[in-house]
Amino acid sequence: MFMLRALMWSNIRRELLIYKKTLYTLTCIYTKMYISGMNTTTMQLTLQTISEPNRFNIVELLKKGPRSVSEIVQVLNIGQPQVSRHLRILGEAGLVRSRTKGQLRIYSLEAQPFQDLDAWFDSFSILWEQRLDNFEDYMLDIKRKEDKSP
């Protein structure tokens, strides 16, 4: 009985993993097709570009400072061709720039696209601050009414 349950859970986990990979792939395909048909803004392009996990990890690494391709390969433990491809895509989106230092290409982040995202996220914090202020007023009104009643 135990072996049957273990086998069943193993099959369920495998099916779930396949489902997750399929869902991620289909989501990426749909998003790329949808966004390529739109007139995208820089912000949308930034979000689309960093939505891929390896590119996100490269951005996180470059946040700490400029790096060469070989350093990125070493830290992230992915192949040099994949890192170069992701850096090319990040560059085309305007998120990274490169400079040559001898025979090395050193990559660093461009600030402007991330400043645009930061400003956009700030607009949501203003919205939530207003909503939380309204909620606080509502809760104070309820407390006052409870205090007045015998």
C-alpha positions in Angstrom: 0.0 0.0 0.0 2.8 2.4 0.9 4.6 1.7 -2.4 1.4 2.4 -4.3 0.9 5.7 -2.6 4.6 6.7 -3.1 4.3 5.8 -6.8 1.0 7.8 -7.0 2.6 10.9 -5.4 5.6 10.5 -7.7 3.4 10.5 -10.8 1.4 13.5 -9.5 4.6 15.4 -8.9 5.9 14.6 -12.3 2.6 15.6 -14.0 2.5 18.8 -12.0 6.1 19.7 -13.1 5.2 19.0 -16.7 2.1 21.2 -16.3 4.1 24.0 -14.8 6.7 23.9 -17.6 3.9 23.8 -20.2 2.0 26.6 -18.6 5.2 28.8 -18.4 6.0 28.1 -22.0 2.5 28.8 -23.2 2.4 32.0 -21.1 5.7 33.2 -22.6 4.5 32.4 -26.1 1.2 34.2 -25.6 2.8 37.2 -23.9 5.4 37.6 -26.6 2.7 37.4 -29.3 0.4 39.7 -27.5 3.0 42.3 -26.6 4.6 42.2 -30.1 1.2 43.1 -31.5 0.9 46.1 -29.2 2.5 49.5 -29.2 4.6 48.8 -26.2 6.1 51.3 -23.9 9.6 51.1 -22.4 8.1 50.1 -19.1 6.1 47.2 -20.7 9.3 46.1 -22.6 11.3 46.2 -19.3 8.7 44.1 -17.5 8.5 41.6 -20.4 12.3 41.3 -20.7 13.0 40.7 -17.0 10.1 38.2 -16.6 12.4 35.5 -17.9 14.1 34.0 -14.8 17.7 33.9 -16.2 17.4 37.5 -17.3 16.0 38.5 -13.9 18.9 36.8 -12.2 21.4 38.6 -14.5 19.7 42.0 -13.6 19.9 41.1 -9.9 23.6 40.3 -10.3 24.3 43.5 -12.3 22.6 45.4 -9.5 25.6 44.8 -7.4 27.9 46.3 -10.0 29.4 45.8 -13.5 30.4 42.3 -14.5 32.0 40.5 -17.5 30.2 37.7 -19.3 32.6 35.1 -17.7 31.8 36.4 -14.2 28.1 36.1 -14.9 28.6 32.6 -16.2 30.5 31.6 -13.1 28.1 33.1 -10.6 24.8 31.9 -12.3 26.2 28.6 -13.4 24.6 28.7 -16.9 26.4 28.4 -20.3 28.2 31.3 -21.9 26.0 31.2 -25.1 22.9 31.5 -22.9 24.3 34.4 -20.9 25.4 36.2 -24.1 22.0 35.7 -25.6 20.2 37.1 -22.5 22.6 40.0 -22.3 21.9 40.8 -26.0 18.2 40.8 -25.3 18.6 42.9 -22.2 20.7 45.3 -24.3 18.1 45.5 -27.1 15.5 46.4 -24.4 17.8 49.2 -23.2 18.3 47.6 -19.7 22.1 47.0 -19.9 25.0 48.6 -21.7 28.4 47.2 -22.4 31.9 48.7 -22.6 35.1 47.1 -23.7 38.0 46.7 -21.3 40.8 45.0 -23.2 39.3 41.8 -24.6 36.5 41.7 -22.0 33.0 43.1 -22.4 31.8 44.6 -19.1 28.0 44.9 -18.7 26.2 47.3 -16.3 22.6 48.3 -15.8 21.0 51.4 -17.4 19.3 53.4 -14.7 16.5 55.0 -16.7 14.2 52.0 -17.4 14.4 51.0 -13.7 13.7 54.6 -12.6 10.6 54.5 -14.8 9.4 51.3 -13.1 10.1 52.8 -9.7 8.0 55.8 -10.5 5.2 53.6 -11.7 5.3 51.4 -8.6 5.3 54.6 -6.5 1.9 55.5 -8.1 0.5 52.4 -6.5 1.9 53.2 -3.1 0.0 56.5 -3.2 -3.2 54.7 -4.1 -2.7 52.2 -1.2 -1.9 55.0 1.3 -5.2 56.7 0.4 -7.1 53.4 0.8 -5.4 52.6 4.1 -6.1 56.1 5.4 -9.8 55.7 4.4 -9.8 52.3 6.2 -8.3 53.9 9.3 -11.0 56.6 9.3 -13.6 53.9 9.0 -12.2 51.9 11.8 -12.0 55.0 14.0 -15.6 55.8 13.3 -16.7 52.3 14.3 -14.6 52.5 17.5 -16.2 55.9 18.4 -19.7 54.5 17.8 -18.9 51.5 20.0 -17.5 53.8 22.7 -20.7 55.9 22.7 -23.1 52.9 22.9 -23.8 51.7 26.5 
